[in-house]
Amino acid sequence: AYRFMTAVANNIDQVVAKFTSIVSRLESAPQRVRLVCVSKRHPASVIKDLHERTQHSFFGENYVQEVVQKAKTLPRTIDWHFIGHLQSNKVKQLCEGCGDSLKCVETVDSIKIARLLNQHTQFKPLKVFIQYNTAESVAKSGITNIESCMEVAKFIRNSCPNLSFTGLMTIGDIGQAEEDFDKLRQVRLQLSEAMGLDGLELSMGMSGDWERAVEMGSCNIRVGSGIFGQRPA
């Protein structure tokens, strides 16, 4: 167990060192990159140990029940990002179960979800990303057109005082991640111009493609197996 934890802590250091070096080479780099360690299916004890060893605070979970269980037992100094598909009937459970440790939901894809998060969040303002389905894949959640994206963004800005519209998120398709990242950049540009917004973040890049994502301007990367190794089944 000790060897495993040492390896995982080293992996975090390596990812941080790598993206710091990428950012330093870029002319148009985001000011900072947030590494969200995707800890789904990893026990709370591993997360606690890692958090205490490294002071790393951003952890991402995909399932409501799992993140609620972890948030209840783990230190309040962990900032949870919810990165899975969120059903409207689970929003209250997510917000109340995590309390003010839930700092960000990266998968808002409708006005309804935004309204419920605004109603139930314990941490204010809760950071939210709108999930954009850049690959227009039926297997993925997210909004597939700029008009709907704009509607949700305007609703968050005008009607959700407890939410902070932080940016856009996508999951790059295997084999065409670069096209997906480029599309998300274009959506951000259109949205920023139309709404007069500045500084919208991009959440893009996972274990297999985060380096390219950072090169293309990602501010928020979600890395699981690149930190923990292959997930337990």
Salt bridges, closest charged atoms under 4 A:
ASP49 OD1 - ARG53 NE 3.28
GLU52 OE2 - LYS48 NZ 3.01
GLU61 OE2 - LYS70 NZ 2.77
GLU66 OE2 - LYS70 NZ 2.74
ASP79 OD1 - LYS103 NZ 3.40
GLU96 OE2 - LYS92 NZ 3.94
ASP100 OD1 - ARG76 NH2 2.96
GLU106 OE2 - HIS81 ND1 2.81
ASP109 OD2 - HIS85 ND1 3.90
GLU136 OE2 - LYS183 NZ 3.00
ASP173 OD1 - LYS140 NZ 2.22
GLU178 OE1 - ARG212 NE 3.03
ASP182 OD1 - ARG185 NH2 3.15
GLU201 OE1 - ARG34 NH1 3.01
GLU211 OE2 - LYS18 NZ 3.58
GLU215 OE1 - ARG212 NH1 2.80
